[in-house]
Amino acid sequence: MSLDELIEFEKKRADDVAGKLVFWGLPVRAALTGLYCIIDQLLHGSLDGSPPRFLEGEAVAYRMSYLVPLLVRCRADVTPSSEECYQLFGRADLTGASGRELLSYAHFCELMPQARKGHFKVTRRQGGFDLTHPSQAFADAEVKDILLCELSLGFEINPPPRVDVRCGILSGGIDVDDGWRQAHQATVHADVLADLYEHAYRELVEPPILTDEGFRAAVGAGLEEFLRFRSAMTAIAGFCQEICSWYRAPLQRGNRSNYLSDMYGQWLSICWNDEFFFHLVRQMAGLSPEQTERLLSIYAIDLRTGTPNVDHARDGFFPPVWRLPGCVLFSPEVAGPVCQLAQPGVRPELA
């Protein structure tokens, strides 16, 4: 397939092909849960023992930004359980062919504009085509661009606190006396979130792109408020990742109990009461409701009323929070990295 043929396909067929896939009649929670499961098992290894493919999982997570205009077509009603979401997603795509085509479309949306601009040379071969840089000088420049981009992103000064044992107790993966659990579970829960928040606030370093005045003009909150909000979101995502790991691990070792499967599904694709989530973020960050609402809008797709705004979902930035009537949906594996790496107006570029 020549570049001209690819451009013709991009203009006339690609969006139409993706728009006819089977997923857009599903509840949005079912569609997102299916995609979040793909990301989780790419990042951590599949339940059948296949090894992790971290770079592929990271690529899918970022390139989901190109699927947002399609995902908002899904119904905003909430399915009762994560198990039902898996069943709906699986029944819609029994062979997995539609899922592969959907991910191919996301990759195509990432790469095709670069090919059209001459950043890639398209070479046709049997069964497909290859993309290569047009020259060695261009390839070297791309390497430098990627390195400089990575160096500009936030980084952790020290490793995160050890909360795995406490999360094992909270998840039930570590047995403790029932009386002790009832007496101390709430305190342990609060302590884990506090430790993760403190780490995100103190140890995540990123040169600010905007001044304090710039932040206030852009989002109605200052730099300090934004950092506290980001720390709260990062801590919540980290907590959910730790809990999920305690259900994923025994499934990967062959324990396929219905309880473990259900809990794994609930913690890789979070569906929480909207008021609980909103107040948790607000209280952890010490923000007003108005500040929380404005900052959350940067990282959310709001399906509660009317036609949602999706303008901020582009170029590798996938808003990690989906707001539905009465609940919020998010993937900890998506929310954590996105909140760590993206300041307002900054999109994490993918090499």
C-alpha positions as CSV (number, residue, x, y, z in Angstrom):
1,M,0.0,0.0,0.0
2,S,1.5,3.3,-1.1
3,L,1.4,6.5,0.9
4,D,-1.2,7.9,-1.5
5,E,-3.4,4.9,-0.9
6,L,-3.0,5.3,2.9
7,I,-4.0,9.0,2.6
8,E,-7.0,8.0,0.6
9,F,-8.0,5.4,3.2
10,E,-7.5,7.9,6.0
11,K,-9.7,10.5,4.3
12,K,-12.6,8.2,3.1
13,R,-12.7,5.0,5.0
14,A,-10.8,4.8,8.3
15,D,-13.3,6.7,10.5
16,D,-16.2,4.9,8.8
17,V,-14.7,1.5,9.5
18,A,-14.0,2.3,13.1
19,G,-17.5,3.9,13.5
20,K,-19.2,0.6,12.4
21,L,-17.4,-1.6,15.0
22,V,-19.6,-3.4,17.5
23,F,-18.7,-1.6,20.7
24,W,-20.5,1.7,20.4
25,G,-23.9,0.2,21.2
26,L,-22.6,-1.0,24.6
27,P,-22.8,0.9,27.9
28,V,-19.7,3.0,28.2
29,R,-18.6,1.2,31.3
30,A,-18.6,-2.1,29.4
31,A,-16.5,-0.7,26.5
32,L,-14.1,1.0,28.8
33,T,-13.8,-2.1,31.1
34,G,-12.9,-4.2,28.1
35,L,-10.2,-1.8,27.0
36,Y,-8.9,-1.3,30.5
37,C,-8.5,-5.1,30.9
38,I,-6.4,-5.2,27.7
39,I,-4.2,-2.4,29.1
40,D,-3.8,-4.1,32.5
41,Q,-2.8,-7.4,31.1
42,L,-0.4,-5.9,28.6
43,L,1.3,-4.0,31.5
44,H,1.3,-6.9,34.0
45,G,1.0,-10.0,32.0
46,S,-2.2,-11.9,31.0
47,L,-4.0,-14.2,33.4
48,D,-2.9,-17.3,31.3
49,G,0.7,-16.6,32.1
50,S,1.9,-14.6,29.1
51,P,4.6,-12.1,30.1
52,P,4.0,-8.4,30.4
53,R,4.4,-6.2,27.3
54,F,4.8,-2.9,29.0
55,L,5.6,-0.7,26.0
56,E,2.6,-2.0,24.1
57,G,0.3,-1.4,27.2
58,E,1.6,2.1,27.5
59,A,1.0,2.8,23.8
60,V,-2.6,1.5,24.0
61,A,-3.2,3.6,27.1
62,Y,-2.1,6.8,25.4
63,R,-3.6,6.1,22.0
64,M,-7.0,5.6,23.5
65,S,-7.2,9.4,23.2
66,Y,-8.2,8.8,19.6
67,L,-11.1,6.6,20.6
68,V,-12.8,9.2,22.8
69,P,-15.1,10.6,20.0
70,L,-16.3,7.0,19.4
71,L,-16.6,6.0,23.1
72,V,-18.9,9.0,23.8
73,R,-21.4,7.4,21.5
74,C,-21.8,4.6,24.0
75,R,-24.8,4.6,26.4
76,A,-24.1,6.4,29.7
77,D,-26.2,4.0,31.8
78,V,-24.2,2.0,34.3
79,T,-24.2,-1.7,34.2
80,P,-24.6,-3.4,37.6
81,S,-21.2,-5.2,37.9
82,S,-17.8,-5.6,36.4
83,E,-18.6,-9.2,35.5
84,E,-21.6,-8.1,33.4
85,C,-19.3,-5.6,31.6
86,Y,-16.9,-8.4,30.7
87,Q,-19.7,-10.5,29.4
88,L,-21.1,-7.7,27.3
89,F,-17.7,-6.8,25.8
90,G,-16.9,-10.5,25.2
91,R,-20.3,-11.3,23.5
92,A,-19.9,-8.2,21.3
93,D,-16.5,-9.5,20.0
94,L,-16.4,-13.3,20.3
95,T,-13.4,-13.7,18.1
96,G,-11.5,-10.6,19.2
97,A,-11.3,-9.4,15.6
98,S,-13.2,-6.1,16.3
99,G,-10.9,-5.4,19.3
100,R,-7.8,-5.8,17.2
101,E,-9.3,-3.6,14.5
102,L,-10.1,-0.9,17.1
103,L,-6.6,-0.9,18.4
104,S,-5.2,-0.8,14.9
105,Y,-7.4,2.3,14.2
106,A,-5.9,4.0,17.3
107,H,-2.4,3.2,16.2
108,F,-3.3,4.4,12.6
109,C,-4.6,7.7,14.0
110,E,-1.2,8.2,15.8
111,L,1.0,7.4,12.9
112,M,-0.9,8.5,9.8
113,P,-0.5,12.3,10.3
114,Q,3.2,11.8,10.7
115,A,3.4,9.7,7.5
116,R,1.4,12.3,5.6
117,K,3.8,15.0,6.7
118,G,6.8,13.0,5.4
119,H,8.1,11.9,8.8
120,F,7.9,8.2,7.6
121,K,8.7,6.5,4.4
122,V,6.1,3.9,3.5
123,T,7.4,0.7,1.9
124,R,4.9,-1.9,0.7
125,R,5.6,-5.6,1.4
126,Q,3.7,-8.9,1.3
127,G,1.0,-8.8,4.0
128,G,1.4,-5.1,4.9
129,F,3.9,-2.3,4.8
130,D,6.8,-0.9,6.7
131,L,7.3,2.6,8.1
132,T,10.9,3.9,8.3
133,H,12.3,7.4,8.8
134,P,13.2,9.1,5.5
135,S,16.9,9.5,6.5
136,Q,19.4,8.8,9.2
137,A,19.6,12.5,10.1
138,F,15.8,12.6,10.6
139,A,16.0,9.4,12.7
140,D,18.8,11.0,14.9
141,A,16.7,14.1,15.3
142,E,13.7,12.1,16.4
143,V,15.8,10.3,19.0
144,K,17.0,13.6,20.4
145,D,13.4,14.9,20.5
146,I,12.2,11.9,22.4
147,L,15.0,12.1,24.9
148,L,14.4,15.8,25.5
149,C,10.7,15.2,25.9
150,E,11.2,12.4,28.4
151,L,13.7,14.5,30.4
152,S,11.1,17.3,30.6
153,L,8.5,15.1,32.3
154,G,8.0,14.6,36.0
155,F,10.1,12.1,37.9
156,E,10.2,10.7,41.4
157,I,13.2,11.5,43.5
158,N,12.8,8.5,45.8
159,P,10.8,5.2,45.4
160,P,7.2,5.1,46.7
161,P,6.5,4.0,50.2
162,R,6.0,0.3,50.9
163,V,2.2,-0.1,51.3
164,D,1.9,-3.6,49.8
165,V,1.5,-5.4,53.1
166,R,-1.1,-2.9,54.4
167,C,-3.0,-3.2,51.0
168,G,-2.8,-7.0,51.3
169,I,-4.6,-6.7,54.7
170,L,-7.2,-4.4,53.2
171,S,-7.8,-6.6,50.2
172,G,-8.0,-9.8,52.3
173,G,-5.0,-11.3,50.6
174,I,-3.3,-11.3,54.0
175,D,-5.2,-13.0,56.9
176,V,-5.6,-11.1,60.1
177,D,-7.8,-11.5,63.1
178,D,-11.4,-10.4,62.3
179,G,-11.6,-8.3,65.4
180,W,-8.3,-6.5,64.5
181,R,-9.5,-5.9,61.0
182,Q,-12.8,-4.4,62.1
183,A,-11.0,-2.2,64.6
184,H,-8.2,-1.0,62.4
185,Q,-9.3,-1.2,58.8
186,A,-10.4,2.4,58.4
187,T,-7.2,3.7,60.0
188,V,-5.0,1.5,57.8
189,H,-6.9,2.7,54.7
190,A,-6.5,6.3,55.7
191,D,-2.8,5.8,56.5
192,V,-2.1,4.2,53.1
193,L,-3.7,7.0,51.2
194,A,-1.9,9.6,53.3
195,D,1.5,8.0,52.7
196,L,0.9,7.8,48.9
197,Y,-0.4,11.4,48.9
198,E,2.7,12.6,50.8
199,H,5.0,10.8,48.4
200,A,3.3,12.2,45.3
201,Y,3.4,15.7,46.8
202,R,7.0,15.7,48.1
203,E,8.8,13.3,45.7
204,L,7.3,14.0,42.2
205,V,9.4,16.7,40.6
206,E,8.4,18.6,37.5
207,P,9.4,22.0,36.3
208,P,6.2,24.1,36.1
209,I,5.2,25.0,32.6
210,L,3.1,27.9,33.7
211,T,3.5,30.6,36.4
212,D,1.0,30.7,39.3
213,E,-0.8,33.5,37.5
214,G,-0.8,31.4,34.3
215,F,-2.4,28.4,36.2
216,R,-5.1,30.7,37.6
217,A,-5.9,32.1,34.2
218,A,-5.9,28.7,32.6
219,V,-7.9,26.6,35.1
220,G,-9.1,28.9,37.9
221,A,-6.7,27.5,40.5
222,G,-3.0,28.2,41.4
223,L,0.0,26.0,41.0
224,E,-0.1,24.9,44.6
225,E,-3.7,23.9,44.3
226,F,-3.0,22.0,41.1
227,L,-0.1,20.1,42.8
228,R,-2.3,19.1,45.7
229,F,-5.0,17.9,43.3
230,R,-2.5,15.9,41.2
231,S,-1.1,14.4,44.4
232,A,-4.5,13.2,45.5
233,M,-5.3,11.7,42.1
234,T,-2.0,10.0,41.9
235,A,-2.4,8.6,45.4
236,I,-5.9,7.3,44.7
237,A,-4.7,5.6,41.5
238,G,-1.7,4.1,43.4
239,F,-3.9,2.7,46.1
240,C,-6.2,1.1,43.5
241,Q,-3.2,-0.4,41.7
242,E,-1.9,-2.0,44.9
243,I,-5.3,-3.5,45.8
244,C,-5.8,-4.8,42.3
245,S,-2.4,-6.5,42.4
246,W,-3.6,-8.7,45.3
247,Y,-6.4,-10.1,43.2
248,R,-4.4,-10.3,39.9
249,A,-1.6,-12.4,41.3
250,P,-3.5,-15.4,42.5
251,L,-5.5,-15.4,39.2
252,Q,-2.2,-15.5,37.3
253,R,-1.1,-18.4,39.5
254,G,-4.2,-20.4,38.4
255,N,-6.7,-19.7,41.2
256,R,-9.8,-18.7,39.0
257,S,-12.4,-18.3,41.8
258,N,-15.4,-16.2,40.9
259,Y,-14.7,-14.0,43.9
260,L,-11.1,-13.2,42.7
261,S,-12.2,-12.6,39.1
262,D,-15.0,-10.2,40.2
263,M,-12.7,-8.3,42.6
264,Y,-10.0,-8.1,40.0
265,G,-12.5,-6.6,37.5
266,Q,-13.8,-4.1,40.1
267,W,-10.3,-2.8,40.9
268,L,-8.8,-2.6,37.3
269,S,-11.9,-0.7,36.1
270,I,-13.1,1.5,39.0
271,C,-16.7,2.5,39.3
272,W,-17.3,4.6,42.4
273,N,-20.1,6.8,43.6
274,D,-19.5,10.3,42.2
275,E,-20.0,12.1,45.5
276,F,-17.6,9.7,47.3
277,F,-14.9,10.2,44.7
278,F,-15.4,14.0,44.5
279,H,-15.2,14.5,48.2
280,L,-12.3,12.1,48.6
281,V,-10.2,14.1,46.1
282,R,-11.4,17.4,47.6
283,Q,-10.6,16.4,51.2
284,M,-7.2,14.9,50.4
285,A,-6.1,17.9,48.4
286,G,-7.6,20.5,50.7
287,L,-9.5,22.3,47.9
288,S,-12.8,24.0,47.7
289,P,-15.6,22.3,45.7
290,E,-15.2,24.9,42.9
291,Q,-11.4,24.4,42.6
292,T,-11.9,20.6,42.6
293,E,-14.5,20.8,39.9
294,R,-12.4,23.0,37.7
295,L,-9.3,20.9,38.0
296,L,-11.2,17.6,37.6
297,S,-12.7,18.9,34.3
298,I,-9.1,18.9,32.8
299,Y,-8.9,15.1,33.4
300,A,-12.5,14.1,32.8
301,I,-15.0,13.3,30.1
302,D,-18.4,14.4,31.4
303,L,-21.3,12.3,30.1
304,R,-23.8,13.6,32.7
305,T,-25.6,16.2,30.6
306,G,-25.8,17.0,26.9
307,T,-23.0,16.6,24.4
308,P,-19.7,16.0,26.2
309,N,-16.7,18.2,25.5
310,V,-13.9,16.0,24.0
311,D,-11.6,18.8,22.7
312,H,-9.0,18.1,25.4
313,A,-8.8,14.4,24.4
314,R,-6.2,14.3,21.7
315,D,-2.5,13.8,20.8
316,G,-1.9,11.0,23.3
317,F,-3.9,12.6,26.2
318,F,-6.7,10.3,27.3
319,P,-8.7,11.9,30.1
320,P,-8.6,9.2,32.8
321,V,-11.9,10.0,34.6
322,W,-15.3,9.4,33.0
323,R,-18.2,11.1,34.8
324,L,-21.6,9.4,34.5
325,P,-24.9,10.1,36.3
326,G,-24.2,9.0,39.8
327,C,-20.8,7.5,39.3
328,V,-17.2,7.9,38.0
329,L,-15.2,5.4,36.0
330,F,-11.4,5.3,35.8
331,S,-8.5,2.9,35.2
332,P,-5.8,3.2,37.9
333,E,-3.2,2.1,35.3
334,V,-4.3,5.1,33.1
335,A,-5.0,7.7,35.8
336,G,-1.7,7.3,37.6
337,P,0.7,8.0,34.7
338,V,-1.6,10.6,33.1
339,C,-2.0,12.7,36.3
340,Q,1.8,12.4,37.0
341,L,2.9,13.5,33.6
342,A,0.3,16.0,32.4
343,Q,0.2,19.6,33.5
344,P,-2.7,21.7,32.1
345,G,-2.0,22.4,28.4
346,V,0.7,19.6,28.3
347,R,0.1,16.4,26.4
348,P,2.4,13.3,27.1
349,E,3.9,12.6,23.7
350,L,4.5,9.0,22.8
351,A,7.6,8.0,21.0
